[in-house]
Every structure is written in C-alpha cells, then in structure tokens.
Amino acid sequence: MQGLKKIERAAKRAVPDAWRKYLRASKYELLMQRNAPVDLIVHVGAHWGEDAGFYESCGARTVLWVEADPETYKRLVTELAKRDGTTQHLTECALVSAKPGNPMQFHRFKGDGASSSVHRATDLLSQRFPEAGESGEVLEIAAQSLPQILKAHGIVLAGFKETMLVVDVQGHEFEVLQGLGAGLQAFDMCKCEVSRVPIYDGGAKFEDIDAHMVANGFRLASHRYFQVPRHGDVLYMRDMTGG
C-alpha cells in the first residue's frame, strides 16, 4: 500500500540509493539482484511506475504495468514515456481479479491514488492514516483476469528465463493470484503486499496468501515467518527443493 508509506520513503531519501535496500524490512531487492537478470516483470498495481529504474537495473527486458484507476494510469503512461533505456515497458489499464467480466466497485482514496482499492477502509486504516482515507468517489470497473491481459500483450511466460510477479493492490492480492490459476506456477518469484491486521475491509489475509503460494510450489524467501510485518511486502520464490 504505497500511499501509506510516504513518511518512511521521505526519511530514506536522505540515505544513498545503494544503501536503502539494506534498511527495508523486506529483502526482496537483494534477492532480485542475486537472481538477476529478472527479464520479465508483471506488476499489478502499478501506480506511477516508481520501481521502473530498479527493474531496469535488474535486467528486465520487458515490464508489464497494470493499473486500475484511469487517472492514475494516465500519469503512469506519461512517466514511463520519459524512460530511454532498452527495457520494453508495456501498460494496461485494468482492474485485475479472479472473475473476469464481473463489475466491481473501485474506491478512490485521498492523496496520490496509491491507496485506492476495491475494498473500503477499515477503522484501523482511518485511525492510523487519516490522510489516506476514502475520497468518496467510487468507480465501477469490469474486472479482467491476469491471463487475459498477458494474452492481449502476447506475453508467453515460457519465453522468458526469469519471471517475476508483483501484486500490490490494496487488499485484493488473493483474488489476483486466484485468477491466475495454475499459471501462477509459471513465475519464478512473486512479491506480494500482505497484511496481518485489517487495513482494508474484506482484504486479503497473509495466512490465506501464504497457504496459496505454498500450495503452488513457492516458499517465503524474504522473511522468517515470525518477522512477517503487520503490513508490508514479502517475496516468494519457487521452491526448488521439492518439499
């Protein structure tokens, strides 16, 4: 939930870029660099593409950015158009969920749109982050599944050596993963935002996401289980042990 991390990000701007990855609770950046080149990254919940530079540094030759909010999507396209490297940045304006075609309400939140969600804010979110509450504006958007979007862009996961899925959709992560079906197993890594506390009403629980990832052949790589944050990012990697 990027909109709730502004204070942390601002404090870390004073730290040299090369050191910041060591200060984060999640070590996903270090793990990505060890597994570079990560040549395909599919990022659901793109916002403005703030991670573009890091993905390029990890050797991504293709990044597919998916953003649900039409206004945020416009800014995403503008920001990515400024990049002049060799990475191919593809974009899609879509609300990703488990059941394609299902009309869903999308709640816009205050601020820069990073906290907007299909889920409403809980009392906990409102108390802890009053500046990130709902704006009152609600859109109705027909859902798409991630396999639909990948097919529309001609992306065949088997054509890439190292693939990564990023899911940061403010409590709707489990539905995105469910919509992939067995296709989830075609990814090598998955970075996912998780919550142990109710940030969004009806939002995904870490325990459910973890059980789903383990059942699909992944292991939690970025944290020991007792270190998983109340709310934050974790990284799963394909379990090559067969256990």
MARNUVEX-126609 format. One record per residue (C-alpha): x negated, y negated, z negated; residue in three letters. Coordinates in steps of 0.2 Angstrom, whole numbers, plus 2048, in hexadecimal, padded with zeros to 3 digits. Layout:
REM residues N
XYZAla/...
//
This chain:
REM residues 243
800800800Met/7F57F3807Gln/7FF7E4801Gly/7FC7E97EFLeu/7EA7E97F0Lys/7E67D77F4Lys/7DE7D37E3Ile/7D37E27E4Glu/7CD7DE7F6Arg/7CA7CB7F2Ala/7BF7D07E4Ala/7B57DC7EFLys/7B27CF7FCArg/7A47C87F2Ala/79B7D97F3Val/7907DE803Pro/79A7E880FAsp/78E7F780EAla/7917F87FBTrp/7A47F77FBArg/7A78097FFLys/79E80E7EFTyr/7AA8047E4Leu/7BA80B7EAArg/7C38197E0Ala/7C58237F0Ser/7B68287F9Lys/7BE82B809Tyr/7B281F812Glu/7A382880DLeu/7AB839812Leu/7B0832823Met/79E82C826Gln/79783D821Arg/7A384582EAsn/7A083783CAla/7A383684APro/7B6837846Val/7BA834858Asp/7CD834856Leu/7D782A849Ile/7EA829848Val/7EF81C83CHis/80181B837Val/80580B82DGly/7F9800837Ala/7FD7EF830His/7F07E4839Trp/7E37F183DGly/7D87EB82FGlu/7CE7FB82FAsp/7C97FA842Ala/7B77F583FGly/7B4803833Phe/7BC81083FTyr/7B180A84DGlu/7A280C842Ser/7A781E83FCys/7A6821851Gly/7B9821856Ala/7BB821868Arg/7CE820867Thr/7D9819859Val/7EC81A85ALeu/7F480C84FTrp/80680F84AVal/810800842Glu/82280083EAla/8267ED83CAsp/8277E484CPro/8207D4846Glu/8127DC83DThr/80F7E684DTyr/80D7D6857Lys/7FF7D084CArg/7F77E284DLeu/7F67E1860Val/7EF7CF85FThr/7E17D4853Glu/7DC7E485CLeu/7DB7DA86DAla/7CD7D0865Lys/7C27E0864Arg/7B57E3871Asp/7AD7F386DGly/7AE804876Thr/7BC80B86BThr/7CD80D873Gln/7DA805868His/7EC80B86CLeu/7FB804863Thr/80D809861Glu/81B800858Cys/82580E850Ala/82C81483FLeu/82582583CVal/82F832833Ser/834844832Ala/84484383DLys/84283A84DPro/851830853Gly/85882E841Asn/85C81B83EPro/85381582FMet/853805824Gln/8437FC823Phe/8417F0815His/8367E1818Arg/82C7DB809Phe/8247CB804Lys/8137C5809Gly/80A7CC819Asp/8157DB81CGly/8097E8816Ala/8157EE808Ser/8247EF813Ser/82C801812Ser/83B80C816Val/83D80D803His/8427FF7F7Arg/8377F97E9Ala/8398017D8Thr/8397F77C8Asp/8277FC7C5Leu/8217F47D6Leu/82C7E47D2Ser/8247E27C1Gln/8127E67C5Arg/8127DD7D6Phe/8207CF7D6Pro/8187C77E5Glu/81A7D67F0Ala/82D7D97EDGly/83A7DB7FAGlu/83E7CC805Ser/8507D2808Gly/84E7D481AGlu/8527E6820Val/8507ED832Leu/8577FC839Glu/84B806843Ile/84D81784CAla/840823845Ala/83382C850Gln/82883B84CSer/81583A84DLeu/81584885APro/82083E866Gln/81482F864Ile/805839867Leu/80D841877Lys/81282F87DAla/80082A87DHis/7F983A884Gly/7EF83E875Ile/7EB851874Val/7E3854863Leu/7D9863869Ala/7D0857875Gly/7C784F867Phe/7B885685CLys/7BD84D84BGlu/7CE847848Thr/7D583D83AMet/7E7838834Leu/7EA82982AVal/7FB827822Val/7FF817818Asp/811814819Val/81780E808Gln/81F81D800Gly/824826811His/814830813Glu/81C841810Phe/82883F81EGlu/81B83A82AVal/81184A826Leu/821855827Gln/82584E838Gly/81485483ELeu/81986683AGly/80B87283EAla/802864848Gly/7FB85E838Leu/7EF86D838Gln/7E7865848Ala/7DF85783EPhe/7CF859835Asp/7D284C828Met/7E1842821Cys/7E0832816Lys/7F083080ECys/7F7823802Glu/7FE82B7F2Val/8078277E2Ser/80982F7D2Arg/8148227CBVal/82581B7D4Pro/81F80C7DEIle/82D80E7EBTyr/83E8157E8Asp/83F8277EFGly/82D8267F5Gly/8218347F7Ala/81A83D7E7Lys/8078417E7Phe/80C8537E2Glu/8178567F1Asp/80A84F7FDIle/7FC8597F5Asp/8068697F6Ala/80A866808His/7F886380DMet/7F1872803Val/7FE87D80CAla/7F887681DAsn/7E687B819Gly/7DF86B812Phe/7D6867802Arg/7D58577F8Leu/7C38507FBAla/7C383F7F5Ser/7C78427E3His/7C884F7D5Arg/7DA8517D1Tyr/7D98497C0Phe/7D28397C9Gln/7E08377D5Val/7E68257D3Pro/7F78207CDArg/7F88187DEHis/7EB8187EBGly/7E38217FAAsp/7DD8337FAVal/7D483D808Leu/7D784F80DTyr/7CC859817Met/7CF869820Arg/7CA878814Asp/7BD88281DMet/7BB88E80FThr/7CB898814Gly/7D1898802Gly/
//
